[in-house]
Every structure is written in C-alpha cells, then in structure tokens.
Amino acid sequence: MKYYIFADESNTDKSRFMLIGGIWVDEPTYLQVVSECKRFKQENDWNENTKFNWKNISKKTLEQYYKFIDIFFKYNLQFNCIIIDRKEINLKENINKDAELGFYIFYYELLRRNSKINIPYYIYLDRRNNRQKSRGETLKQLLQKDMHPINKHGKRTIDKGRDVKVLEFVNSNAYNLIQFADLIMGAIGYHYNKKHLLPDASQHKSSFAMYICNKISKKDLIFNTNKNGYKNFNLWLYQSNKNLAKK
C-alpha cells in the first residue's frame, strides 16, 4: 500500500528547541482526510488553499483551528517529530561546517527511523529556501540507500533502503496535512521553549496547545517517547554527547 509523508519544521529561529516533524498516512486514509478538510473549509467559508498555521492563531480564529485539528485526531493520524536541543547540538559540527547540511541530517534521521522497508513512500516537505538546491534529491538518495550499521555486539548489519518514490518540496498552502504538522509542532515548541510561561504569552496559542494536551491526555507537551515511537504521537528528543552530524 502506498504511504504519504507530509513534513515541516518549526522553531528554526533562535529558540533553544528546534523541531522537524510530519504526518505518516496510508493512501486510503489520506484521501478521506483530504476530502474532509476540503469540506470543512467550504462549510466555514474558507478558501480551499487557506493555510492554517501556528502564527495565525488568534481570538478570532481559535474555534475554527480547534475544529481543523480535530480532523487529525478523528483519523488517528501518525505524527512523528524529532526535537533538537541547540544548547547540545551544533548543526555546523559536520565535515563541511554547514548548518544546512546538519539540518538535513536530522531530517534524514526522522524520515528513515519512522519508515519501513518495502513500502512505497511519497514524501512532501514544506518548501524551504535552501542554499544548496540539490538537498531534496540528496536526501531522497540517502533514504533509498542500504546502510550497514554496527550493532551492540560489534557485528555489521544491514538496514535496507526505503522505497522512496517521490521526495518534493511543496507550497504548504495546498497541503492540509503539512498544516496539521505545523500546528502540532507550533504547540510542542511553545511548551518546550516555555513560551507559554512568558508574561506576554498568547492566551489563544496557550489554549490551542492545551487543547492538544487534552486530546492526548497529557498535562503538557514536554515529553519524550524516544526514537522507537509511542502510539500515534511520537516526540523524539534527540540527546547525545556527540553531535549526530559527526557520525
């Protein structure tokens, strides 16, 4: 069965915790979700290409944003996210001293660890202004490549490449599932970076973050399910004494 991945990044400013995450969905469910999102926007007089995103949550839009994210939970979609602590991780600590390369190493880790062999994947990433235009094609080729890691017993194993049919950068205005990822990561980043505790914190963004907490029965969004995943809401806080890019 064909699978889709819709991914984005969040808190890429000077915030301590940066996030890369996305939605994994099989084709039949994807088609249902797309249809429901289209119907929702039509019924609420939103343009089909209206973008729901974290920065636009306000008193005026909050109730509609609740209803939009309800679609994500209605279909029990799989959300996977890697969280990078930039006090611990320097994205420039790689062979090229290149922060953009470091960023895509983490994108690779997220996509590979949460995808299975022998399943065709169609991957759509929110468009970025990459300095190196070949980033997408390089990421696709690395995901397709067989790897030979050494296990805890010192023996070399094989991790077969993923069957990535498509990997493209797209305009998220036309992709509702990227918008789900944007909203969820906005809420996670709001808690992880403790922005909800600031004197000038947005009441409406705080309310939206708590709405997600209630949906997953958590008191806040500062938790870690580790790289192996947990149910359908996986937050992997990457922790290491060595920068991942050095591996």
Buried (B, 14 or more C-beta within 10 A) or exposed (E): EEBBBBBBBBBBEEBBBBBBBBBBBEEEBBEBBBEBBEEBBEEEEBEEEBBBBBEEBEEEBBEBBBEBBBBBBEBEBBBBBBBBBBEEBEBBBBEEEBBBBBBBBBBBBBBBBBBEEEEBBBBBBBBBEEEEEEBBEBBBEBBBEEEEEEEEEEEEEEEEBBBBEEBEBEEBBEBBBBBBBBBBBBBBBBBBBEBBEEEEBBEBBBBBBBBBBEBEEBEBBBBEBEBEBEEBBBBBBBEEEEBBBEE
